[in-house]
Amino acid sequence: MLTAKQQAFADLIATGQRQSVAYRRAYDATDMAPATVWNEASRLVRHPEVAQRLALLKQEAEYSAATRREVTRDFVFQELAALAMDAPTSNARLKALELLGKSVGMFTDRVEVEEVERSVEEIEASIRQRLGASGR
């Protein structure tokens, strides 16, 4: 069970505050040296219950962000599908279809690059040949 100050500290860390800032806001650190604040904040982050709470808050934030991305992705997909069917111009329908296709990986350009291992001597000979062919 976390104390109110530990909870406040964890919540501040979860919102992106630096440890020392979160410590100063959650605890009375007015007479503390900056190094002491940093040490106490560092110690508090390693406290088992605080660390567990921080891990949970991080997991919740990641889940929330993933959910928002998925909702946005679904909204965009639905709007593009509607435009592909009902856009006022054929260009708008075509663009919507193109974006829908790209969203599902239909129009991915793939370039294959083949690496050829050559020795320094082979590269020098190739350069000399090209220079000789150009008249230099």
Secondary structure, 3 states (H helix, E strand, C coil): CCCHHHHHHHHHHHCCCCHHHHHHHHCCCCCCCHHHHHHHHHHHHHCHHHHHHHHHHHHHHHHHHHHHHHHHHHHHHHHHHHHHHHCCCHHHHHHHHHHHHHHCCCCCCCCCCCCCCCCHHHHHHHHHHHHHHCCC
